[in-house]
Amino acid sequence: MTGFLNIFKEEGKSSAYPVNRIKWLTKTPCGHMGTLDPLACGVLPVGVGNATRLFDYFLSKTKVYEAKFRFGVTTDTLDREGEPFGNGRVPTAEELSAVLSSLCGDVDQIPPLYSAKSVNGRRGYELARAGEAFTLPPKRVRIDEVRLLGQESEDTFSFSITCGGGTYIRSIVRDMASLCGTVGYMSYLKRTQSGCFSEANAVSLDLLTKENILDYLIPTEQVLPFPVLLEPDKRLFHGMTLSTDQADGSYKIYDGETFYGIAEVNGGKVKIKTKLC
């Protein structure tokens, strides 16, 4: 069994929970693309079987989030699960709108201290929980858009965020609040899109059974945004590197009617990069 399941992860569950459940249902190795913290909900693509070999092709995919940020107070984890501290003012919607463009582009973002980033072989959250002082180096991320959706309450605003993989939404609220001269934290997060996977066609884990799971399995070739390498030379399937006049890039390749995997063209040469069948 090979393909993808577009799971809508519920709040309160780890990203590993759906993966383990799908492993049990399919009796097949699985893995997820892009961790969602337990407090977050939303789109969690799960690769089944050999589809996990394709994860590297999705590293630059665009993600879309709906987030709620509370201002005037923050927490040590920058989300609602942390210990609150600080006393700042609540910015106006006009003040927030004025700083949003400053958050966008290719930026060097400092990860939250409570993160999985490593410092001398130890995770940031381990050091933070132990009360040790440390810093994390900035990481280059892509933030395409931060849009104010509305004011939820006296101190909480909702936002739509479009960004590349590896972006910390908790860092965005920290930096946004700092630009407004105050503090804040993330009180809610939902991922509505991860590459070609969207909330509109995501499925709840509770709906999946051994009998119907194949009905929700998305074939691997349907999620790959690559052209097809037409009439491939059969020698490619035996590991040979051949000459080609195709442009450089990644191509889907078929052995007859069967989707075989990914071929790479580089400098007039083509070879199989990832075999799936």
C-alpha positions in Angstrom: 0.0 0.0 0.0 1.5 3.3 -1.1 0.0 6.8 -1.1 -1.0 9.8 1.1 -3.8 10.3 3.6 -4.8 13.9 4.2 -5.7 13.8 7.9 -7.3 16.6 9.9 -5.6 16.4 13.3 -7.6 17.3 16.3 -6.4 19.5 19.2 -4.9 17.6 22.1 -3.4 14.9 20.0 0.3 14.6 19.0 1.3 14.3 15.3 2.5 10.8 16.1 -0.9 9.7 17.2 -2.5 9.6 13.7 0.6 8.0 12.3 0.5 5.2 14.8 -3.2 4.7 14.2 -2.8 4.5 10.4 0.1 2.1 10.9 -2.2 -0.2 12.8 -5.0 0.1 10.2 -2.7 -0.6 7.2 0.0 -2.8 8.7 2.4 -0.6 6.7 5.2 1.9 7.7 4.0 5.5 7.7 5.2 9.0 8.5 3.8 12.5 8.6 5.0 15.7 6.8 5.3 18.7 9.1 4.7 18.4 12.8 1.7 20.0 14.4 2.0 20.7 18.1 -0.7 19.0 20.3 -2.5 22.3 20.9 -2.8 22.9 17.1 -5.3 21.3 14.8 -5.5 21.0 11.0 -4.1 19.4 7.9 -1.5 16.7 8.6 -0.4 14.7 5.4 0.6 11.2 6.2 2.7 9.2 3.8 1.9 5.4 3.7 4.4 2.9 2.6 7.0 4.0 0.0 5.3 7.4 -0.2 7.5 8.4 2.8 10.4 8.4 0.3 8.9 11.5 -1.3 9.0 13.8 1.7 12.2 15.7 0.5 10.2 16.8 -2.6 7.8 18.7 -0.3 10.3 20.6 1.8 9.6 24.0 0.1 5.8 23.6 0.0 3.6 26.5 1.1 1.5 26.3 4.3 -1.5 28.3 5.4 -2.5 28.8 9.0 -5.3 30.5 10.9 -4.0 31.7 14.2 -5.2 33.7 17.2 -2.8 35.9 19.1 -3.4 37.3 22.6 -1.6 40.5 23.5 -0.6 42.2 26.7 0.8 39.0 28.3 3.1 36.3 27.1 4.2 32.8 28.2 7.5 31.0 28.4 6.5 28.7 25.5 4.9 31.5 23.5 1.6 29.6 23.4 -1.3 29.0 25.8 0.3 26.0 27.4 3.1 27.9 29.0 3.5 29.9 32.2 2.2 33.5 31.7 4.3 36.5 32.6 4.7 40.1 31.6 2.3 43.0 31.6 2.0 45.0 28.4 -0.7 46.9 26.5 -3.0 45.6 23.8 -2.3 47.2 20.4 -5.0 48.4 18.2 -6.0 46.8 14.9 -4.5 49.8 13.1 -1.1 49.3 14.9 -1.1 45.6 14.1 -1.9 46.2 10.4 0.9 48.7 10.1 3.6 46.2 11.1 2.5 43.1 9.2 4.5 43.8 6.1 7.6 44.0 8.2 7.2 40.4 9.2 7.1 39.1 5.6 9.8 38.0 3.1 12.8 35.8 3.5 13.6 36.5 7.2 16.0 35.3 9.8 13.6 34.0 12.4 14.7 33.1 15.9 13.0 29.8 17.0 11.1 29.7 20.3 13.3 28.5 23.2 10.7 25.7 23.7 11.3 24.0 20.4 13.0 20.9 19.0 16.0 22.9 17.9 19.3 21.3 19.2 22.0 23.1 21.3 25.1 20.9 21.8 23.1 17.8 21.2 20.2 18.7 23.5 16.7 19.9 22.5 15.7 23.5 23.2 12.7 22.4 25.2 14.8 20.2 27.4 17.1 23.0 28.3 14.2 25.4 28.9 12.4 23.0 31.2 15.7 22.5 33.1 16.0 26.3 33.6 19.3 26.5 31.7 20.2 29.8 29.9 20.8 29.4 26.2 20.2 31.1 22.9 19.1 29.6 19.5 20.6 30.9 16.2 18.2 32.5 13.7 16.9 30.3 10.9 16.1 31.6 7.4 12.4 31.1 6.7 9.9 32.4 4.1 6.8 34.3 5.2 4.6 35.2 2.3 1.7 37.0 4.0 0.4 37.8 7.4 -3.2 39.2 7.2 -5.3 40.5 10.0 -8.7 38.8 10.0 -10.4 40.4 12.9 -10.6 41.1 16.6 -11.9 38.1 18.6 -12.0 39.8 22.0 -10.6 42.7 23.9 -7.0 41.4 23.8 -7.1 38.7 21.0 -6.9 39.0 17.3 -7.1 36.4 14.5 -4.7 36.2 11.5 -4.2 34.3 8.3 -0.5 33.3 7.7 1.0 32.0 4.5 4.5 30.8 4.8 7.1 28.2 3.8 8.0 25.0 5.8 9.9 25.4 9.0 8.3 28.7 10.0 7.4 29.1 13.7 4.0 30.8 14.2 4.9 31.3 17.8 7.9 33.4 16.8 5.6 35.5 14.5 3.5 36.6 17.5 6.5 37.4 19.6 8.0 39.5 16.8 4.7 41.2 15.9 4.1 42.1 19.6 7.7 43.5 19.9 7.2 45.7 16.8 4.1 47.1 18.6 6.1 47.6 21.9 4.3 44.9 23.8 4.2 41.1 24.3 1.9 38.3 23.2 1.4 34.6 22.7 -0.4 32.2 20.4 -3.7 31.0 21.8 -5.0 29.0 18.8 -3.6 27.5 15.6 -5.1 25.6 12.7 -3.3 24.6 9.6 -5.6 24.9 6.6 -3.2 24.0 3.9 0.1 22.1 3.5 1.2 22.1 -0.2 -1.6 20.5 -2.2 -3.3 19.1 0.9 -6.1 21.3 2.1 -8.7 21.4 4.9 -11.5 21.1 2.4 -10.6 17.5 1.5 -9.0 16.4 4.8 -10.5 13.4 6.7 -11.0 12.9 10.4 -9.0 10.0 11.8 -12.1 8.7 13.5 -13.7 8.0 10.1 -11.0 5.7 9.0 -11.4 1.9 9.3 -9.6 -1.1 7.9 -12.5 -1.5 5.5 -12.6 2.1 4.1 -9.0 3.4 4.4 -8.2 2.7 0.7 -11.1 5.0 -0.3 -9.2 7.9 1.2 -5.7 7.0 0.0 -4.4 9.5 -2.5 -2.1 8.0 -5.1 1.4 9.4 -4.9 1.5 10.6 -8.6 -1.5 12.8 -7.9 0.3 14.9 -5.3 3.6 15.4 -7.3 3.7 18.7 -9.3 6.1 17.2 -11.9 5.6 16.6 -15.6 5.7 13.0 -17.0 8.8 11.7 -18.7 7.3 10.4 -21.9 8.4 7.1 -23.5 11.3 6.4 -21.0 14.1 4.2 -22.1 13.7 0.8 -20.4 17.4 0.9 -19.4 16.5 3.6 -16.8 14.7 0.9 -14.8 18.0 -1.0 -14.5 19.8 1.9 -12.8 21.5 3.4 -15.9 22.2 7.1 -16.5 21.2 8.1 -20.0 21.4 11.1 -22.3 18.3 13.2 -22.8 17.2 16.4 -24.4 14.7 17.1 -21.6 15.1 20.2 -19.5 16.6 19.9 -16.1 14.2 19.0 -13.3 12.2 16.3 -11.7 9.8 14.1 -13.7 7.2 11.4 -12.9 8.1 8.2 -14.7 5.9 5.2 -15.5 6.8 1.6 -16.4 3.9 1.0 -18.7 0.8 1.9 -16.8 2.4 1.6 -13.4 3.8 4.7 -11.6 7.4 3.8 -11.0 8.9 6.9 -9.3 10.9 10.1 -9.9 13.5 10.7 -12.5 15.9 13.6 -12.4 17.4 15.4 -15.4 20.6 17.3 -14.9 22.9 18.6 -17.6 21.4 16.4 -20.4 21.6 13.3 -18.3 18.6 11.4 -16.8 18.5 8.7 -14.1 16.0 7.3 -11.6 16.1 9.3 -8.4 13.4 7.7 -6.3 11.9 4.3 -6.9 8.4 3.7 -5.4 7.1 0.5 -6.9 
